[in-house]
Amino acid sequence: MFNVRLKEQRKLKGYTLKKLGEKVGLAESTMSLYEAGKREPDLTTVNALADVLEVSTDYLLGRTDTPVPPKIPDILEGAKVAFSGGGNVEGLTQDDVDMLHELALIMAEKNKKKGVSDVTDD
């Protein structure tokens, strides 16, 4: 899974093997071995690749299908969602977070259509 996602994300960003390797301090041949699935990177390299490709390490490693997980504080602020416990979202599943993200996008689009530029606190 890692090799497939690495290649996919590299191409989406428009990087050659050489260019991506340069960005993370690796040789083009090493990058080629990663994409061929003949070699696996260490954790430091996985982190560096995720940073350069602007995706999560979990996505690169196949632990999630969401390249960039939504940021909880941004979702909550944008949607004006209040949780008991001062914004504590402990116990939410990734599906819950995905639903909140979708809800925030729907609400933002609705407000955009209405011409609402700023929401005031009550």
TIDREN-879136 format. One record per residue: x, y, z of N, C-alpha, C in turn; residue number from 0. Coordinates in pm, 1 decimal. Atoms other than C-alpha are relative to their C-alpha. Example, Ala and Ser with C-alpha at 12.3 -4.5 7.8 and 13.67 -1.06 7.14 Angstrom:
<rec n_c1="89.0" n_c2="-119.0" n_c3="0.0" ca_c1="1230.0" ca_c2="-450.0" ca_c3="780.0" c_c1="90.0" c_c2="120.0" c_c3="0.0" n="0"/>
<rec n_c1="-82.0" n_c2="-119.0" n_c3="-6.0" ca_c1="1367.0" ca_c2="-106.0" ca_c3="714.0" c_c1="-77.0" c_c2="109.0" c_c3="73.0" n="1"/>
This chain:
<rec n_c1="82.0" n_c2="-119.3" n_c3="0.0" ca_c1="0.0" ca_c2="0.0" ca_c3="0.0" c_c1="86.8" c_c2="126.2" c_c3="0.0" n="0"/>
<rec n_c1="-85.7" n_c2="-117.5" n_c3="-8.6" ca_c1="278.9" ca_c2="245.6" ca_c3="92.0" c_c1="54.1" c_c2="38.6" c_c3="-137.8" n="1"/>
<rec n_c1="-61.7" n_c2="-30.3" n_c3="129.5" ca_c1="447.7" ca_c2="216.0" ca_c3="-246.5" c_c1="-100.1" c_c2="58.8" c_c3="-99.2" n="2"/>
<rec n_c1="103.0" n_c2="-49.1" n_c3="91.8" ca_c1="122.6" ca_c2="273.3" ca_c3="-437.1" c_c1="-38.1" c_c2="143.9" c_c3="34.3" n="3"/>
<rec n_c1="40.0" n_c2="-135.0" n_c3="-41.3" ca_c1="23.4" ca_c2="577.4" ca_c3="-234.0" c_c1="113.4" c_c2="101.0" c_c3="-16.7" n="4"/>
<rec n_c1="-114.6" n_c2="-88.2" n_c3="20.6" ca_c1="372.5" ca_c2="722.7" ca_c3="-247.2" c_c1="6.5" c_c2="45.7" c_c3="-144.9" n="5"/>
<rec n_c1="-6.9" n_c2="-32.3" n_c3="143.4" ca_c1="376.1" ca_c2="707.2" ca_c3="-625.8" c_c1="-117.4" c_c2="88.5" c_c3="-41.2" n="6"/>
<rec n_c1="119.6" n_c2="-77.2" n_c3="32.1" ca_c1="20.1" ca_c2="838.2" ca_c3="-652.0" c_c1="14.5" c_c2="145.1" c_c3="46.3" n="7"/>
<rec n_c1="-12.8" n_c2="-135.0" n_c3="-55.1" ca_c1="88.2" ca_c2="1138.1" ca_c3="-426.4" c_c1="114.9" c_c2="77.3" c_c3="-64.4" n="8"/>
<rec n_c1="-113.2" n_c2="-65.3" n_c3="68.0" ca_c1="424.0" ca_c2="1211.4" ca_c3="-589.2" c_c1="-45.8" c_c2="56.0" c_c3="-133.2" n="9"/>
<rec n_c1="48.1" n_c2="-44.1" n_c3="131.6" ca_c1="257.4" ca_c2="1230.2" ca_c3="-928.9" c_c1="-102.2" c_c2="113.0" c_c3="12.8" n="10"/>
<rec n_c1="98.1" n_c2="-106.2" n_c3="-21.4" ca_c1="-31.8" ca_c2="1439.7" ca_c3="-794.4" c_c1="67.4" c_c2="134.2" c_c3="27.5" n="11"/>
<rec n_c1="-73.6" n_c2="-123.2" n_c3="-31.1" ca_c1="221.3" ca_c2="1693.0" ca_c3="-664.8" c_c1="90.9" c_c2="43.6" c_c3="-114.9" n="12"/>
<rec n_c1="-81.4" n_c2="-34.6" n_c3="116.2" ca_c1="406.5" ca_c2="1686.2" ca_c3="-996.8" c_c1="149.5" c_c2="-17.5" c_c3="20.9" n="13"/>
<rec n_c1="-141.4" n_c2="24.2" n_c3="-27.5" ca_c1="736.4" ca_c2="1561.6" ca_c3="-852.9" c_c1="52.7" c_c2="-119.1" c_c3="-79.1" n="14"/>
<rec n_c1="-70.7" n_c2="116.2" n_c3="52.9" ca_c1="982.1" ca_c2="1337.8" ca_c3="-1029.1" c_c1="57.6" c_c2="-75.8" c_c3="119.1" n="15"/>
<rec n_c1="-65.0" n_c2="75.3" n_c3="-107.7" ca_c1="1150.3" ca_c2="1064.7" ca_c3="-827.0" c_c1="120.0" c_c2="78.2" c_c3="53.0" n="16"/>
<rec n_c1="-120.3" n_c2="-74.9" n_c3="-38.3" ca_c1="1464.5" ca_c2="1276.7" ca_c3="-827.7" c_c1="-36.5" c_c2="120.6" c_c3="86.8" n="17"/>
<rec n_c1="38.5" n_c2="-121.2" n_c3="-72.4" ca_c1="1287.6" ca_c2="1593.9" ca_c3="-710.1" c_c1="-51.9" c_c2="-33.8" c_c3="140.5" n="18"/>
<rec n_c1="50.8" n_c2="38.7" n_c3="-131.0" ca_c1="1100.7" ca_c2="1418.5" ca_c3="-428.1" c_c1="114.5" c_c2="-48.5" c_c3="88.4" n="19"/>
<rec n_c1="-116.6" n_c2="46.0" n_c3="-74.4" ca_c1="1422.0" ca_c2="1247.0" ca_c3="-323.9" c_c1="82.0" c_c2="116.2" c_c3="53.3" n="20"/>
<rec n_c1="-75.7" n_c2="-119.1" n_c3="-42.7" ca_c1="1599.8" ca_c2="1582.9" ca_c3="-310.2" c_c1="-68.6" c_c2="69.0" c_c3="117.1" n="21"/>
<rec n_c1="74.5" n_c2="-69.7" n_c3="-105.0" ca_c1="1324.8" ca_c2="1728.9" ca_c3="-93.8" c_c1="10.4" c_c2="-69.1" c_c3="135.7" n="22"/>
<rec n_c1="-10.3" n_c2="73.6" n_c3="-127.0" ca_c1="1366.8" ca_c2="1454.3" ca_c3="167.2" c_c1="141.4" c_c2="-52.3" c_c3="25.7" n="23"/>
<rec n_c1="-139.6" n_c2="37.1" n_c3="-21.1" ca_c1="1742.0" ca_c2="1402.7" ca_c3="127.6" c_c1="33.4" c_c2="-143.7" c_c3="-34.8" n="24"/>
<rec n_c1="-24.9" n_c2="137.4" n_c3="42.7" ca_c1="1734.9" ca_c2="1069.1" ca_c3="-52.0" c_c1="32.9" c_c2="-5.0" c_c3="-148.4" n="25"/>
<rec n_c1="-34.6" n_c2="18.8" n_c3="140.9" ca_c1="1869.0" ca_c2="938.9" ca_c3="-381.0" c_c1="-122.7" c_c2="-41.6" c_c3="-80.5" n="26"/>
<rec n_c1="107.7" n_c2="40.2" n_c3="90.8" ca_c1="1642.2" ca_c2="890.7" ca_c3="-679.3" c_c1="-16.7" c_c2="-152.4" c_c3="1.1" n="27"/>
<rec n_c1="5.6" n_c2="146.7" n_c3="-0.3" ca_c1="1731.0" ca_c2="519.4" ca_c3="-671.7" c_c1="-72.2" c_c2="-53.5" c_c3="124.2" n="28"/>
<rec n_c1="69.2" n_c2="41.0" n_c3="-122.4" ca_c1="1608.6" ca_c2="491.7" ca_c3="-311.7" c_c1="-150.0" c_c2="21.6" c_c3="-15.1" n="29"/>
<rec n_c1="141.4" n_c2="-28.9" n_c3="22.6" ca_c1="1280.6" ca_c2="656.6" ca_c3="-405.8" c_c1="-60.9" c_c2="-103.5" c_c3="-94.5" n="30"/>
<rec n_c1="46.7" n_c2="100.5" n_c3="94.7" ca_c1="1247.7" ca_c2="415.0" ca_c3="-695.5" c_c1="-24.4" c_c2="-134.7" c_c3="68.2" n="31"/>
<rec n_c1="16.8" n_c2="125.3" n_c3="-73.8" ca_c1="1295.5" ca_c2="118.5" ca_c3="-462.5" c_c1="-124.4" c_c2="5.2" c_c3="89.9" n="32"/>
<rec n_c1="120.3" n_c2="-15.5" n_c3="-81.8" ca_c1="1024.9" ca_c2="255.2" ca_c3="-230.2" c_c1="-125.2" c_c2="-20.4" c_c3="-85.0" n="33"/>
<rec n_c1="118.1" n_c2="8.4" n_c3="85.8" ca_c1="778.7" ca_c2="291.5" ca_c3="-516.8" c_c1="-17.6" c_c2="-139.0" c_c3="-60.3" n="34"/>
<rec n_c1="7.7" n_c2="136.5" n_c3="53.6" ca_c1="861.3" ca_c2="-55.5" ca_c3="-649.0" c_c1="-37.2" c_c2="-100.6" c_c3="109.0" n="35"/>
<rec n_c1="32.0" n_c2="88.4" n_c3="-110.7" ca_c1="789.6" ca_c2="-199.5" ca_c3="-304.6" c_c1="113.5" c_c2="-93.4" c_c3="37.1" n="36"/>
<rec n_c1="-116.6" n_c2="84.7" n_c3="-28.0" ca_c1="1140.3" ca_c2="-343.1" ca_c3="-281.8" c_c1="77.0" c_c2="43.8" c_c3="123.4" n="37"/>
<rec n_c1="-64.4" n_c2="-52.5" n_c3="-120.3" ca_c1="1241.2" ca_c2="-132.7" ca_c3="15.0" c_c1="-102.1" c_c2="82.8" c_c3="75.6" n="38"/>
<rec n_c1="91.1" n_c2="-79.8" n_c3="-80.9" ca_c1="1058.4" ca_c2="30.3" ca_c3="304.0" c_c1="77.8" c_c2="103.8" c_c3="78.7" n="39"/>
<rec n_c1="-69.1" n_c2="-107.6" n_c3="-71.5" ca_c1="1149.8" ca_c2="363.1" ca_c3="463.6" c_c1="-9.6" c_c2="-13.8" c_c3="150.9" n="40"/>
<rec n_c1="9.8" n_c2="-6.7" n_c3="-145.4" ca_c1="1223.4" ca_c2="422.5" ca_c3="829.2" c_c1="-103.7" c_c2="106.1" c_c3="37.7" n="41"/>
<rec n_c1="104.0" n_c2="-92.9" n_c3="-44.8" ca_c1="984.4" ca_c2="631.2" ca_c3="1039.6" c_c1="32.7" c_c2="145.6" c_c3="-29.3" n="42"/>
<rec n_c1="-40.3" n_c2="-138.1" n_c3="27.9" ca_c1="1181.5" ca_c2="951.3" ca_c3="996.5" c_c1="-27.4" c_c2="34.0" c_c3="-146.1" n="43"/>
<rec n_c1="22.4" n_c2="-21.9" n_c3="143.0" ca_c1="1160.6" ca_c2="913.8" ca_c3="619.4" c_c1="-149.3" c_c2="4.4" c_c3="-31.8" n="44"/>
<rec n_c1="145.3" n_c2="-2.4" n_c3="21.5" ca_c1="787.4" ca_c2="833.4" ca_c3="627.7" c_c1="-54.8" c_c2="137.1" c_c3="40.3" n="45"/>
<rec n_c1="44.0" n_c2="-133.1" n_c3="-45.2" ca_c1="733.0" ca_c2="1154.2" ca_c3="826.8" c_c1="40.8" c_c2="108.3" c_c3="-98.3" n="46"/>
<rec n_c1="-48.3" n_c2="-100.9" n_c3="94.9" ca_c1="944.8" ca_c2="1358.0" ca_c3="586.5" c_c1="-79.2" c_c2="-5.4" c_c3="-130.3" n="47"/>
<rec n_c1="77.5" n_c2="14.6" n_c3="123.6" ca_c1="761.4" ca_c2="1218.2" ca_c3="283.1" c_c1="-142.4" c_c2="52.0" c_c3="18.6" n="48"/>
<rec n_c1="135.5" n_c2="-48.5" n_c3="-27.6" ca_c1="423.5" ca_c2="1286.8" ca_c3="442.3" c_c1="-2.6" c_c2="152.7" c_c3="4.8" n="49"/>
<rec n_c1="-6.9" n_c2="-146.8" n_c3="-7.0" ca_c1="527.9" ca_c2="1645.9" ca_c3="514.8" c_c1="12.1" c_c2="61.1" c_c3="-139.2" n="50"/>
<rec n_c1="-22.3" n_c2="-54.7" n_c3="135.0" ca_c1="652.3" ca_c2="1709.0" ca_c3="161.6" c_c1="-123.8" c_c2="-19.8" c_c3="-88.1" n="51"/>
<rec n_c1="116.8" n_c2="30.5" n_c3="82.8" ca_c1="348.7" ca_c2="1542.9" ca_c3="1.8" c_c1="-130.0" c_c2="55.9" c_c3="57.8" n="52"/>
<rec n_c1="114.1" n_c2="-62.2" n_c3="-67.7" ca_c1="113.7" ca_c2="1716.6" ca_c3="248.7" c_c1="-115.3" c_c2="-98.9" c_c3="20.1" n="53"/>
<rec n_c1="97.8" n_c2="102.1" n_c3="-36.1" ca_c1="-63.4" ca_c2="1396.4" ca_c3="353.2" c_c1="39.1" c_c2="-54.0" c_c3="137.0" n="54"/>
<rec n_c1="-33.1" n_c2="58.5" n_c3="-129.7" ca_c1="-80.3" ca_c2="1207.8" ca_c3="680.5" c_c1="83.3" c_c2="-126.8" c_c3="-18.7" n="55"/>
<rec n_c1="-75.9" n_c2="125.1" n_c3="4.0" ca_c1="154.9" ca_c2="924.2" ca_c3="760.1" c_c1="-95.8" c_c2="-118.4" c_c3="-2.1" n="56"/>
<rec n_c1="98.8" n_c2="107.9" n_c3="1.2" ca_c1="-150.9" ca_c2="709.5" ca_c3="827.5" c_c1="-49.9" c_c2="-27.1" c_c3="-142.0" n="57"/>
<rec n_c1="44.0" n_c2="17.8" n_c3="138.8" ca_c1="-262.9" ca_c2="769.2" ca_c3="469.0" c_c1="108.1" c_c2="-73.2" c_c3="-80.4" n="58"/>
<rec n_c1="-107.8" n_c2="65.3" n_c3="74.7" ca_c1="76.5" ca_c2="677.2" ca_c3="324.2" c_c1="13.6" c_c2="-147.4" c_c3="36.9" n="59"/>
<rec n_c1="-16.6" n_c2="137.0" n_c3="-47.8" ca_c1="84.8" ca_c2="362.4" ca_c3="535.8" c_c1="-124.7" c_c2="-86.7" c_c3="-18.9" n="60"/>
<rec n_c1="120.5" n_c2="76.9" n_c3="27.3" ca_c1="-267.0" ca_c2="257.4" ca_c3="437.7" c_c1="-91.6" c_c2="-19.8" c_c3="119.3" n="61"/>
<rec n_c1="83.9" n_c2="13.5" n_c3="-120.4" ca_c1="-421.2" ca_c2="303.7" ca_c3="782.0" c_c1="-131.2" c_c2="76.9" c_c3="-12.0" n="62"/>
<rec n_c1="121.1" n_c2="-77.5" n_c3="26.1" ca_c1="-680.6" ca_c2="551.5" ca_c3="649.5" c_c1="-6.0" c_c2="31.1" c_c3="-148.7" n="63"/>
<rec n_c1="16.5" n_c2="-38.2" n_c3="139.5" ca_c1="-822.6" ca_c2="646.2" ca_c3="312.2" c_c1="-14.6" c_c2="150.8" c_c3="-16.3" n="64"/>
<rec n_c1="9.8" n_c2="-145.2" n_c3="2.3" ca_c1="-832.7" ca_c2="1014.9" ca_c3="403.6" c_c1="140.9" c_c2="58.1" c_c3="-3.7" n="65"/>
<rec n_c1="-137.5" n_c2="-51.7" n_c3="10.2" ca_c1="-513.2" ca_c2="1183.3" ca_c3="276.5" c_c1="36.5" c_c2="100.8" c_c3="107.9" n="66"/>
<rec n_c1="-25.8" n_c2="-100.9" n_c3="-102.9" ca_c1="-541.5" ca_c2="1476.8" ca_c3="514.8" c_c1="-121.0" c_c2="4.1" c_c3="91.5" n="67"/>
<rec n_c1="115.3" n_c2="-1.0" n_c3="-89.9" ca_c1="-761.9" ca_c2="1436.0" ca_c3="819.5" c_c1="-40.7" c_c2="142.8" c_c3="31.8" n="68"/>
<rec n_c1="44.7" n_c2="-134.6" n_c3="-36.0" ca_c1="-977.2" ca_c2="1735.3" ca_c3="901.5" c_c1="52.3" c_c2="37.3" c_c3="138.3" n="69"/>
<rec n_c1="-48.9" n_c2="-48.7" n_c3="-128.4" ca_c1="-848.0" ca_c2="1948.2" ca_c3="1185.0" c_c1="-119.0" c_c2="30.7" c_c3="88.6" n="70"/>
<rec n_c1="113.6" n_c2="-14.0" n_c3="-90.4" ca_c1="-1089.5" ca_c2="1922.6" ca_c3="1474.5" c_c1="-25.0" c_c2="144.9" c_c3="40.9" n="71"/>
<rec n_c1="29.2" n_c2="-138.9" n_c3="-41.3" ca_c1="-1043.8" ca_c2="2281.2" ca_c3="1602.7" c_c1="-56.9" c_c2="84.3" c_c3="-113.8" n="72"/>
<rec n_c1="51.2" n_c2="-75.8" n_c3="113.7" ca_c1="-1101.2" ca_c2="2422.0" ca_c3="1252.6" c_c1="-144.9" c_c2="-36.0" c_c3="-28.6" n="73"/>
<rec n_c1="136.5" n_c2="44.8" n_c3="26.1" ca_c1="-1412.8" ca_c2="2212.5" ca_c3="1202.3" c_c1="-94.5" c_c2="56.8" c_c3="105.2" n="74"/>
<rec n_c1="86.9" n_c2="-45.2" n_c3="-108.2" ca_c1="-1554.6" ca_c2="2301.5" ca_c3="1539.4" c_c1="-21.3" c_c2="149.9" c_c3="-4.6" n="75"/>
<rec n_c1="13.5" n_c2="-145.8" n_c3="5.5" ca_c1="-1483.4" ca_c2="2671.9" ca_c3="1503.8" c_c1="-84.0" c_c2="40.4" c_c3="-119.9" n="76"/>
<rec n_c1="72.1" n_c2="-36.0" n_c3="121.9" ca_c1="-1610.0" ca_c2="2690.1" ca_c3="1146.6" c_c1="-147.4" c_c2="-33.5" c_c3="7.0" n="77"/>
<rec n_c1="139.4" n_c2="42.4" n_c3="-8.8" ca_c1="-1929.9" ca_c2="2505.2" ca_c3="1224.7" c_c1="-67.9" c_c2="51.9" c_c3="126.0" n="78"/>
<rec n_c1="53.4" n_c2="-49.1" n_c3="-126.8" ca_c1="-1976.3" ca_c2="2670.8" ca_c3="1567.6" c_c1="-65.6" c_c2="-113.1" c_c3="78.8" n="79"/>
<rec n_c1="50.2" n_c2="115.7" n_c3="-72.9" ca_c1="-2023.9" ca_c2="2326.2" ca_c3="1720.1" c_c1="60.8" c_c2="1.6" c_c3="138.5" n="80"/>
<rec n_c1="-50.0" n_c2="0.7" n_c3="-137.1" ca_c1="-1995.7" ca_c2="2312.8" ca_c3="2097.1" c_c1="-17.3" c_c2="-138.5" c_c3="59.9" n="81"/>
<rec n_c1="5.7" n_c2="127.5" n_c3="-69.2" ca_c1="-1913.0" ca_c2="1996.3" ca_c3="2282.9" c_c1="10.4" c_c2="27.0" c_c3="149.1" n="82"/>
<rec n_c1="-14.4" n_c2="-15.0" n_c3="-144.3" ca_c1="-1953.7" ca_c2="1956.5" ca_c3="2652.1" c_c1="143.3" c_c2="-30.2" c_c3="36.8" n="83"/>
<rec n_c1="-138.3" n_c2="21.3" n_c3="-40.9" ca_c1="-1624.4" ca_c2="1966.8" ca_c3="2831.5" c_c1="95.9" c_c2="94.5" c_c3="-69.9" n="84"/>
<rec n_c1="-88.1" n_c2="-100.6" n_c3="58.9" ca_c1="-1488.8" ca_c2="2274.3" ca_c3="2653.5" c_c1="64.0" c_c2="-42.0" c_c3="-131.1" n="85"/>
<rec n_c1="-53.3" n_c2="36.8" n_c3="130.0" ca_c1="-1445.8" ca_c2="2124.9" ca_c3="2307.7" c_c1="68.3" c_c2="-135.1" c_c3="-2.1" n="86"/>
<rec n_c1="-61.3" n_c2="131.9" n_c3="-6.3" ca_c1="-1330.9" ca_c2="1781.7" ca_c3="2416.1" c_c1="-69.3" c_c2="-93.5" c_c3="-99.3" n="87"/>
<rec n_c1="56.7" n_c2="89.5" n_c3="100.4" ca_c1="-1382.9" ca_c2="1543.5" ca_c3="2123.1" c_c1="47.9" c_c2="-142.7" c_c3="19.8" n="88"/>
<rec n_c1="-45.4" n_c2="133.4" n_c3="-32.3" ca_c1="-1237.8" ca_c2="1238.6" ca_c3="2293.5" c_c1="-116.0" c_c2="-98.5" c_c3="-17.0" n="89"/>
<rec n_c1="102.6" n_c2="101.0" n_c3="16.9" ca_c1="-1429.3" ca_c2="925.5" ca_c3="2202.1" c_c1="-66.3" c_c2="2.0" c_c3="-136.1" n="90"/>
<rec n_c1="55.8" n_c2="-2.7" n_c3="134.6" ca_c1="-1520.8" ca_c2="1030.3" ca_c3="1848.5" c_c1="77.9" c_c2="-94.7" c_c3="-89.9" n="91"/>
<rec n_c1="-65.4" n_c2="86.1" n_c3="97.7" ca_c1="-1448.0" ca_c2="782.5" ca_c3="1573.1" c_c1="39.2" c_c2="83.6" c_c3="-120.9" n="92"/>
<rec n_c1="-36.3" n_c2="-71.2" n_c3="122.8" ca_c1="-1294.2" ca_c2="879.4" ca_c3="1240.6" c_c1="-125.4" c_c2="28.4" c_c3="-82.8" n="93"/>
<rec n_c1="126.5" n_c2="-24.6" n_c3="70.3" ca_c1="-1643.8" ca_c2="842.0" ca_c3="1089.8" c_c1="-72.0" c_c2="121.0" c_c3="58.5" n="94"/>
<rec n_c1="61.2" n_c2="-117.1" n_c3="-64.4" ca_c1="-1774.4" ca_c2="1094.1" ca_c3="1346.2" c_c1="67.7" c_c2="128.3" c_c3="-47.9" n="95"/>
<rec n_c1="-76.7" n_c2="-117.3" n_c3="42.9" ca_c1="-1498.7" ca_c2="1337.3" ca_c3="1253.3" c_c1="-30.1" c_c2="31.3" c_c3="-145.6" n="96"/>
<rec n_c1="31.6" n_c2="-20.3" n_c3="141.7" ca_c1="-1566.9" ca_c2="1285.4" ca_c3="881.9" c_c1="-139.1" c_c2="61.4" c_c3="-17.1" n="97"/>
<rec n_c1="135.1" n_c2="-56.0" n_c3="6.6" ca_c1="-1936.7" ca_c2="1356.0" ca_c3="940.2" c_c1="-1.3" c_c2="146.3" c_c3="41.0" n="98"/>
<rec n_c1="-9.0" n_c2="-139.6" n_c3="-42.9" ca_c1="-1855.0" ca_c2="1674.6" ca_c3="1130.3" c_c1="61.0" c_c2="87.2" c_c3="-109.6" n="99"/>
<rec n_c1="-64.0" n_c2="-74.2" n_c3="108.5" ca_c1="-1629.7" ca_c2="1783.0" ca_c3="848.1" c_c1="-99.4" c_c2="25.9" c_c3="-112.0" n="100"/>
<rec n_c1="100.2" n_c2="-16.3" n_c3="105.0" ca_c1="-1904.6" ca_c2="1722.1" ca_c3="592.4" c_c1="-106.6" c_c2="101.7" c_c3="41.0" n="101"/>
<rec n_c1="99.1" n_c2="-95.1" n_c3="-50.6" ca_c1="-2152.4" ca_c2="1910.6" ca_c3="809.0" c_c1="53.2" c_c2="143.1" c_c3="-6.7" n="102"/>
<rec n_c1="-60.1" n_c2="-134.3" n_c3="4.6" ca_c1="-1913.2" ca_c2="2206.4" ca_c3="836.7" c_c1="3.4" c_c2="51.5" c_c3="-142.8" n="103"/>
<rec n_c1="-3.2" n_c2="-42.2" n_c3="140.5" ca_c1="-1872.6" ca_c2="2213.3" ca_c3="457.9" c_c1="-139.4" c_c2="37.3" c_c3="-49.8" n="104"/>
<rec n_c1="138.1" n_c2="-29.2" n_c3="39.6" ca_c1="-2251.0" ca_c2="2202.0" ca_c3="405.8" c_c1="-45.0" c_c2="132.8" c_c3="58.8" n="105"/>
<rec n_c1="39.6" n_c2="-124.7" n_c3="-65.4" ca_c1="-2305.1" ca_c2="2480.7" ca_c3="658.1" c_c1="70.3" c_c2="120.2" c_c3="-63.5" n="106"/>
<rec n_c1="-74.4" n_c2="-109.8" n_c3="62.3" ca_c1="-2032.8" ca_c2="2695.5" ca_c3="501.6" c_c1="-57.1" c_c2="32.6" c_c3="-137.5" n="107"/>
<rec n_c1="57.4" n_c2="-21.5" n_c3="132.6" ca_c1="-2181.4" ca_c2="2647.0" ca_c3="154.6" c_c1="-136.6" c_c2="67.7" c_c3="10.3" n="108"/>
<rec n_c1="131.7" n_c2="-60.4" n_c3="-22.6" ca_c1="-2530.6" ca_c2="2731.9" ca_c3="284.9" c_c1="15.5" c_c2="148.9" c_c3="33.0" n="109"/>
<rec n_c1="-22.7" n_c2="-139.2" n_c3="-38.3" ca_c1="-2400.0" ca_c2="3050.7" ca_c3="445.8" c_c1="54.1" c_c2="82.1" c_c3="-115.0" n="110"/>
<rec n_c1="-55.9" n_c2="-68.7" n_c3="116.6" ca_c1="-2207.2" ca_c2="3140.3" ca_c3="133.7" c_c1="-112.2" c_c2="38.6" c_c3="-96.9" n="111"/>
<rec n_c1="112.1" n_c2="-26.7" n_c3="90.1" ca_c1="-2524.9" ca_c2="3111.9" ca_c3="-74.9" c_c1="-90.6" c_c2="110.0" c_c3="54.3" n="112"/>
<rec n_c1="81.7" n_c2="-103.9" n_c3="-64.9" ca_c1="-2708.7" ca_c2="3330.9" ca_c3="176.6" c_c1="70.8" c_c2="134.0" c_c3="7.1" n="113"/>
<rec n_c1="-77.3" n_c2="-121.9" n_c3="-9.1" ca_c1="-2430.4" ca_c2="3586.3" ca_c3="165.3" c_c1="43.9" c_c2="34.9" c_c3="139.4" n="114"/>
<rec n_c1="-44.3" n_c2="-21.4" n_c3="-137.4" ca_c1="-2340.3" ca_c2="3543.4" ca_c3="530.2" c_c1="152.1" c_c2="-4.2" c_c3="0.9" n="115"/>
<rec n_c1="-145.4" n_c2="-5.1" n_c3="0.5" ca_c1="-1981.4" ca_c2="3654.3" ca_c3="571.9" c_c1="60.3" c_c2="-25.6" c_c3="135.9" n="116"/>
<rec n_c1="-51.9" n_c2="19.1" n_c3="-135.2" ca_c1="-1946.6" ca_c2="3633.3" ca_c3="948.5" c_c1="-114.2" c_c2="-38.1" c_c3="91.7" n="117"/>
<rec n_c1="99.9" n_c2="42.9" n_c3="-95.2" ca_c1="-2134.4" ca_c2="3458.2" ca_c3="1222.8" c_c1="33.1" c_c2="62.9" c_c3="133.4" n="118"/>
<rec n_c1="-26.1" n_c2="-62.5" n_c3="-129.5" ca_c1="-2174.7" ca_c2="3646.8" ca_c3="1547.9" c_c1="-39.3" c_c2="-93.3" c_c3="112.1" n="119"/>
<rec n_c1="33.2" n_c2="79.6" n_c3="-117.4" ca_c1="-2183.1" ca_c2="3492.6" ca_c3="1893.3" c_c1="-128.1" c_c2="52.1" c_c3="61.9" n="120"/>
<rec n_c1="124.8" n_c2="-39.3" n_c3="-67.0" ca_c1="-2513.0" ca_c2="3491.4" ca_c3="2076.7" c_c1="25.2" c_c2="34.5" c_c3="143.1" n="121"/>
